[in-house]
């Protein structure tokens, strides 16, 4: 019995010495290499490169990710993305991810590799498992992910981190990510640099814009969607929703009214910033003779563009009520490139011999 006591004492002493000689970083939280379970679920908002938040049938889980976590089979950790995670127990009380996998989710579309663009930005919180909302210094982009997207250059894909994305246009009218890599460059959008920023004054009924636009490479017809704003036109086409930057050089004289439901034809080109840029916008406008105007009674009114406006009639919501103003006798349009819903305008108007009020000069506010 005495011999066994000596052996136990010797083993305890060796264990104690081993603990003291371990490197300091070995004393932190460690995950066992043994997989204790594999769970399936969808990624939740709030997931970071260190902590995976997963919604499963059994409830919400928080799983730590270490430098040893194998993400080679799944690097997309965006909200609502379906994944499987093999987990092990950690000495810190957390489950730790050993391996993350996923099945191929969306079929690919035909991609046009003849023109590609490289952009740097951060992934926005509106991002889903299929569509990246990518915040760049030039504005927000919508980029689709494919099963063929090369992500060997990034660790994991999470919201609010900075990445470089090489993208091309797909047959569904969306930009598609060809490759994604981590970026160490912080991206800070600069006010006033969004594509389509319009300089001081643009003539809407006079000569063509003085800024020379590149030649159009294609054209498409569709209807304006509610997402349209002054600098970006969103057009619902047979191939899906398309987004066009409206630049200082865009000719909008034949299609200034960009309210939802209006039918337009847009001539465009592929920009080096990965956006489609509108060269010209043409709407449906009645070809009628302009009536005589009563120039002795010109009024000035201020209001906002109503949703029912089209290329022929501007519905202006004023403090006194809604006005209907024909757009067939406009002399000039100043400090405004397009009329979108809610846009504030000041204009002069007068009555025509057809008994309608007609807009004469228009200023954007």
N, C-alpha and C positions, 0 to 999 in steps of 0.2 A: 504493500500500500504506500509506503514511503517513497518507493521509486516512482509511482504514478503521480504523486503529489509534486515531485521534483520536475517531472515532464510537463505537467500543467502549468507550473510556475514559470518554466522556461518559455513555453509558448506564449503566455500572457506578456512576458517581458519583451519578446520579439515583436509582438503586435503593437505594444506601446511605442517601441523604438521606431517601428515602421510608420506610425502615424506622425511622429515628430519630424521625420526626414522627408515626408511627402512635400512636393512643391506647394506653395501657398494656393495657387489657382486650382489645385486638385481638391481643396476643401470646400469649394463652392457647390452650387446645386449641380448634380450630375444625373443624367438619364441612363437608366439601364439599357443595355443593348437588346435585351429580350423584349420582343413584341408581345404585349399582353392582350391586345384587341385591335381590330380594324373597324373603323366607323365610317359611315357614309352620311353626307349631308350637304348643305349649301353654305357657301361663305357668307358671313354677315358683315355689315358695315362696322367699321372700327378695327378691322383686321390690319395689322402692320407687318413689317418684315420680321418681327420678333414674336408676335402673338397672333395666333390664328383663332378667330371667333367663328364657331361652326354651329349651324342650326341642324339638329338631327330630330328623328321621330321621338327620341327619348327626352329631348330637351336641348337647351343651349350649352355648348361646351367652350372652354378656353384651353387651347393647346399651345404650349411653347414650341418655338422653332429654334434649333441650335445650328451651329456651323456644320454639324454633321448630318442635318436633315437632308434626305435625298429628295430633291425637287426636280430631278431630270425628266420625270414623266409628267410633271404638271407645275408650271411656273405662274399660272394665272390664278391669283387669289383675289378676285374682284367680286363684289356683292352678287349673290344669287348663282355663282358658279358652282356646279355640282362636282364634288370631289370625294375620294376615299383616302382615309388617313390611317396608317398603321402607327400605333402609339405604344409607348413604354412608360413605366413609372419613373418619376424623377425624385431625387432626395429632397427637393424643395416643396413636395406636395402636389406639383403640377403633373399633368400628363405631358409628355414630350413627343413631338412628331418624329417618327423614324423615317417614314417614306410617304409621299403624297402622290396620288395618281388620279387620272381622270380618263373618261372615254372621249373619243372624238365626238364633238357636239354638233357643229353646224356644217353642212356641206359647203364646199367652196364654189365660187362663181368664176367666170372667165375674167382674168386680169390683163390689163394693158400695160405690158412692161416696156413699151416704147418710150414712155415718159414717167420718170419717178421723181420724188422729192424727199428731202431729208429735213425733218423738223424736230425741234427740241421743246419740251414743255413738261407739264405735270398733269397727272390724271385727275380729273374732276370728280366730285362726289356724286354726280348724276350718272356715272358710268355703270353699265350693266355687264353681264357676262358675255354679251355679244357685241356691244358697241362702246367704244372708248370716247368719252368727252375729254378732249385733249386741250388744255389751256396753254396757249403759246403767246409770245409778245404781240403777235398779229391778230389774236382773237381765238375764239373757241372753235376747234375742229371736231368733226365726227369721223372716227376711224373704226372700221370693222376688224375684228380678229378672225383669223381662219385657222384651221387645223394645221395648215402648212406654214404659218408664221414662225420665222426663225427667232427664237428667244434665247439662243445660247449665250448671248452677250449680257443677259441680265440674270440676277439671282431669282427674284420673284416679282410679280407685277401687282402692285398695291396702289391704293388711292393716295394722292398727295406727294408721291415721290417723282423725281425728275428722270426723264428718259429721252433717248434719241430714237426716233422712228423713221424708217424708210418706208414710204407708202406709194401705191399706184392706184389708178382708177379701176373700179370693177364694172362688170356689165350691169350691175344693179344700181349704178350711178353713185355709189359710195366710194370713198377712199378706203383701201385695205392695207393693213400693215404687212409688209414683206418681212421686215426684221425689226426687232426691238432690243436696245441695249441700255444699260445703266448710264446715266449722265451725272457728272459731278458739277455741272454748271447750273447754278440757281437760275430759275426763270422768273423774272419779275415783269409782268405786262406793263408797258409804258403808255399812259394816257395819251390819246391822240394819234396812236400808230396803227389803229385798227384799219384793215383794208377797207377802202371806200370812204375814208375821211374826206369830206368835201371842203375845198377852200372857200374863201369869202363869198364870191358871187359867181353864179353860173346862169347864163341866159337860157331860158327854156324854150323860147319861140324864135330866137334869132339864129345866128350862124352856129355851126357845129362847135362842140367843146374845143378849146384851144390846146388841151393836152392830147397828144397823139397816142391812140391806143394800138396795141399789137393787132395784127389781122386775126379775124375770127377763124377758128379751125372747125367749128361745128355749130349747129343750131338745134334748138329743141322747143317744143310747144307744151304748155301745161297751164295749171291754174295756181294762183298765189295761195299760200297757206298762212295760217294765223301766226306762224313763227317769224314771218318777215319783219325786218326792221330797216331803218334808213340805209345802213351800210351792207346789209345782207338780204338777198332775195331767196326765199325758199319756195321752190316750184314743184308741185305734184305732177309728175309725168307718167307715161305708160311704163317707164322703167323704174319707177320709184321716186322718192323725194330727192331733189337736187338742190344744192346750195351754191349761190353765186355771190361773189364779192362785187359790190358796186363801187367803182373807182371814180376819181375826178374826170377820167377820160371816157367813162361810159356815156353813150348817147341815149338819154331817156326822153328825148323830146316827143317821141311818138308813143311813149308808155310810161308816163310819170306816176300814174295812180296804181299803187301796189297794195290795194286792200284785198282781204280774203275773197277768193272766188273769181277774181278777175282772170280772164284768159290772156296769156302773153306768149310771144315768141321771143326767145333769147338767143342771140348769137354770142358765142363765148370762145375762150381759149384757156388752155391749161397754164397756170402760172407756176413759176419756179418755187413758190411758197406752198405748193400743194393744193391751193384753192383753184376753183373754176372762177374766171373773171368775166363779167358781162361786158361785151363790146357794145352791144345795142339792145334795147328793149322796145318791143313794138306791141301795142295793145290793139283792141278793137275800137275803132273810132268812126263815128258816122261822118260820111262825106256829104255835108250839106252846106248851102250858101250861108255866109255870115250875115245876119240882119243888120239894119242900121242901128246905131247906138245913140242914146240921148246923152251927149257929152256935157250937157248943162247941169246934170244932176248926178254927180259922181259921189258915192259914199265909201267910207273906209270902215271895215269890220274886222274883228278878230275872233277866232274860234278854233276848234279842232276838227280834224278830218273824220268823217263818219264812215262806218263799215260799208254803207251802201254806195259809196262813191265809185265811179268808173271813169273811163277816159273821156266821157262826154259831159257828165254832170258831177260836180263836187257837192257833196252833202256836208255842210259846215255847221257844227254844233256851237251855237253862241249863247251868251247869257239871256238873250231875248227869245231863243228858240232855234229850231233847225232851219237853215237856209238852203235853197237849191240854186246853185250857180252853174250856168253852162260854161264850158271851157273852150269854146270855139273862137273866142275873140281875145285870147291872152296875148298881151304885148311882151311881157317879161316875167321871168321867175327868178327870184334872187335868193341867194344863200340857202338853196334847197335843191336837192337832186331828185328826190322822190317824195310822193305823198303816201304815207302809211297811216294806218288807223291810229287816231290819237295825236297825230302830228299837229302842233300849234302853228297856225298861219295868220298873217295879217294881209288883207287884200283890199284893193279898190274895185268897185263894181258899179255897174249902171244898168238901167233897163233897156232892153232892145225892142225893136219894132214887133217882135214875136211875143211880147208881153213877159218874157222871161228875164230874170236877172242874169247878167254875164260878168264873169271875172275879167278884170283888165290887167292889173299888175299884182303879183303875188310875192310875199316875202316870208321866208321861213324864220321861226323864232327859236 
